[in-house]
Amino acid sequence: MVDQKLKQRAVHRAKIIRGQIDGLIKAIEVEMYCPELLEQSLSIQRSLKSLDAFLLENHLRTHVKQQMRQSAGEERAIKELIRVYTLSNK
């Protein structure tokens, strides 16, 4: 089950990122100076990393915690965490 407050926070953060991306698109279209474009792009990347950390923390505090209490869920939780770790290092 998903905590609705955490869900709302994640959706809010994602919408902020969408706004940042829309701003970057407009900046590219009006041909802003390249370093300014890069600054905006890097800011978006930091925002995405922050969202990733929030989502991972939520997953650990809810789903993984619940899975580890069940013997059948323990292996699934481990595989999920390994998959996320592998994806984050590509």
Backbone bond lengths (Angstrom), bond angles and torsions (degrees), N, CA, C in turn:
res aa  C-N    CA-C-N  psi(-1)  N-CA   C-N-CA  omega(-1)  CA-C   N-CA-C  phi
1 M - - - 1.438 - - 1.535 108.85 -
2 V 1.319 116.27 143.56 1.457 122.00 -177.86 1.522 108.81 -99.64
3 D 1.312 116.24 132.11 1.456 121.93 174.69 1.532 107.27 -69.55
4 Q 1.305 117.37 122.84 1.463 121.69 -174.06 1.536 112.51 -65.34
5 K 1.334 117.83 -32.75 1.465 119.90 177.13 1.526 110.54 -66.71
6 L 1.333 115.85 -41.97 1.468 119.54 178.22 1.521 110.31 -66.14
7 K 1.321 116.12 -38.93 1.471 120.60 177.77 1.526 110.26 -61.19
8 Q 1.332 116.89 -45.77 1.468 120.58 179.60 1.526 111.47 -61.78
9 R 1.332 116.66 -40.61 1.465 120.37 178.61 1.526 110.72 -63.81
10 A 1.334 117.05 -42.39 1.466 120.65 -179.98 1.523 110.78 -65.35
11 V 1.326 117.13 -42.95 1.471 120.87 178.60 1.528 109.75 -63.17
12 H 1.328 116.67 -42.00 1.472 120.84 178.82 1.528 110.93 -60.01
13 R 1.335 116.03 -46.49 1.469 120.04 178.72 1.527 111.12 -62.05
14 A 1.319 117.06 -41.84 1.467 120.89 -179.81 1.532 110.82 -63.87
15 K 1.323 116.93 -37.74 1.468 120.22 178.50 1.529 110.97 -67.64
16 I 1.324 116.39 -36.45 1.473 119.43 175.57 1.527 109.71 -61.96
17 I 1.321 116.44 -43.00 1.469 120.71 178.85 1.524 110.39 -63.44
18 R 1.331 116.62 -40.76 1.463 119.81 177.22 1.531 109.98 -58.98
19 G 1.328 116.55 -41.49 1.464 120.30 177.44 1.519 111.90 -63.21
20 Q 1.336 115.97 -39.48 1.468 119.96 177.54 1.533 110.16 -63.23
21 I 1.317 116.62 -41.92 1.473 120.42 179.99 1.525 110.26 -65.74
22 D 1.338 117.08 -42.52 1.470 119.97 176.84 1.530 110.42 -59.33
23 G 1.335 116.05 -40.36 1.464 119.82 178.12 1.520 111.90 -64.43
24 L 1.331 116.70 -39.01 1.462 120.54 178.63 1.532 110.54 -66.20
25 I 1.313 116.50 -41.14 1.476 120.04 178.80 1.530 110.14 -59.78
26 K 1.323 116.02 -45.93 1.470 119.65 179.05 1.523 111.25 -62.82
27 A 1.334 115.83 -40.07 1.462 119.94 179.52 1.528 111.06 -64.00
28 I 1.318 116.78 -38.15 1.475 120.63 177.17 1.521 109.48 -66.49
29 E 1.328 116.58 -42.76 1.463 120.54 -178.07 1.531 112.08 -62.74
30 V 1.328 117.22 -34.94 1.478 119.06 179.04 1.523 111.51 -91.64
31 E 1.328 115.92 8.62 1.457 123.15 174.66 1.526 112.92 58.68
32 M 1.332 115.71 50.43 1.466 119.71 174.77 1.520 109.42 -61.09
33 Y 1.288 114.83 162.60 1.462 122.67 -179.77 1.538 109.12 -61.51
34 C 1.315 115.66 134.29 1.472 121.83 -172.90 1.531 114.82 -51.67
35 P 1.338 119.70 -45.98 1.462 118.19 178.89 1.537 113.17 -59.77
36 E 1.321 117.27 -32.14 1.462 120.35 177.09 1.531 110.50 -69.56
37 L 1.312 116.57 -37.62 1.467 120.82 176.24 1.528 110.40 -64.06
38 L 1.314 114.88 -43.59 1.465 119.29 179.14 1.526 111.20 -63.92
39 E 1.312 116.29 -39.05 1.473 120.23 178.32 1.530 109.95 -61.42
40 Q 1.316 116.81 -44.08 1.466 120.48 178.24 1.529 110.88 -64.12
41 S 1.324 116.43 -43.15 1.454 121.10 179.82 1.527 111.55 -62.00
42 L 1.318 116.40 -44.20 1.464 120.50 179.03 1.524 111.48 -65.62
43 S 1.304 116.55 -34.92 1.461 121.03 176.68 1.533 110.47 -63.99
44 I 1.316 115.80 -40.97 1.472 120.40 177.26 1.524 110.15 -63.53
45 Q 1.312 116.69 -42.07 1.465 120.04 179.30 1.524 111.22 -62.41
46 R 1.332 117.00 -40.02 1.473 120.09 177.00 1.524 110.41 -64.96
47 S 1.316 116.52 -39.59 1.467 120.54 178.38 1.524 110.75 -63.74
48 L 1.327 116.99 -40.55 1.465 120.47 178.11 1.527 111.07 -65.10
49 K 1.322 116.70 -40.48 1.466 119.87 178.13 1.530 110.41 -63.63
50 S 1.307 116.38 -38.49 1.456 120.77 177.78 1.533 110.60 -64.46
51 L 1.325 116.03 -42.35 1.468 120.17 176.75 1.522 110.37 -63.92
52 D 1.321 117.39 -41.72 1.468 121.15 177.32 1.526 111.04 -57.35
53 A 1.315 116.08 -45.40 1.468 120.53 -179.57 1.523 110.66 -63.69
54 F 1.317 116.62 -40.86 1.459 120.72 178.26 1.531 110.60 -63.22
55 L 1.325 116.90 -46.08 1.468 120.81 -179.67 1.526 111.06 -63.82
56 L 1.319 116.54 -40.57 1.462 119.69 178.90 1.523 110.55 -65.65
57 E 1.316 116.94 -44.25 1.463 119.64 178.37 1.526 110.67 -59.20
58 N 1.319 116.42 -44.74 1.459 120.61 178.33 1.530 110.74 -59.32
59 H 1.325 116.29 -44.08 1.464 120.64 -179.61 1.528 110.99 -62.51
60 L 1.323 116.31 -43.52 1.463 120.56 179.46 1.527 111.65 -63.90
61 R 1.319 116.30 -42.97 1.462 120.76 -176.74 1.531 113.03 -73.22
62 T 1.313 117.39 -22.49 1.463 119.68 -177.05 1.527 111.23 -110.76
63 H 1.310 116.33 -76.56 1.463 121.10 -171.68 1.523 113.76 -65.92
64 V 1.323 117.27 -48.45 1.467 120.02 -177.80 1.523 110.00 -64.78
65 K 1.301 116.39 -42.82 1.467 120.57 178.40 1.530 110.34 -56.40
66 Q 1.334 115.73 -44.32 1.467 121.09 179.19 1.534 110.87 -67.65
67 Q 1.328 116.99 -43.13 1.468 120.95 -179.02 1.518 111.87 -63.56
68 M 1.316 117.07 -37.99 1.464 120.32 -177.56 1.528 111.75 -67.96
69 R 1.303 117.03 -20.18 1.467 121.01 177.47 1.532 111.62 -77.02
70 Q 1.326 115.70 -18.26 1.465 121.06 -179.68 1.522 108.18 -107.80
71 S 1.310 116.91 131.96 1.466 119.13 -177.81 1.526 111.58 -62.50
72 A 1.313 117.70 -36.04 1.469 120.64 -179.96 1.530 111.33 -72.12
73 G 1.312 117.72 -27.99 1.456 121.07 -177.78 1.503 113.97 -83.01
74 E 1.318 116.83 -17.71 1.464 120.91 -176.70 1.525 111.90 -59.67
75 E 1.317 116.89 -47.50 1.474 121.14 -179.44 1.521 110.75 -64.49
76 R 1.320 117.06 -39.47 1.462 121.16 178.86 1.527 109.91 -62.63
77 A 1.321 116.92 -44.71 1.460 120.93 -179.78 1.527 110.76 -60.94
78 I 1.312 116.58 -42.61 1.464 120.85 179.76 1.532 110.40 -63.08
79 K 1.322 117.05 -45.49 1.474 120.80 179.60 1.531 111.05 -62.24
80 E 1.333 116.88 -41.62 1.464 120.17 179.39 1.531 110.89 -62.02
81 L 1.319 116.04 -44.05 1.464 119.74 -178.58 1.524 111.59 -67.16
82 I 1.317 116.79 -37.69 1.467 120.08 176.34 1.528 110.01 -64.49
83 R 1.331 117.34 -41.27 1.471 121.31 179.44 1.532 110.44 -63.20
84 V 1.326 116.88 -44.36 1.467 120.39 179.54 1.523 110.07 -64.55
85 Y 1.326 116.62 -43.48 1.472 120.54 178.45 1.523 110.68 -60.30
86 T 1.315 117.19 -44.62 1.465 121.51 -179.65 1.522 110.95 -62.68
87 L 1.321 116.66 -44.81 1.468 120.24 179.24 1.529 111.33 -63.68
88 S 1.314 117.33 -35.87 1.466 119.70 -176.76 1.522 111.92 -73.69
89 N 1.312 117.23 -14.35 1.475 120.95 -179.17 1.518 112.90 -105.58
90 K 1.284 118.40 15.71 1.468 121.25 178.09 1.500 110.43 -92.06
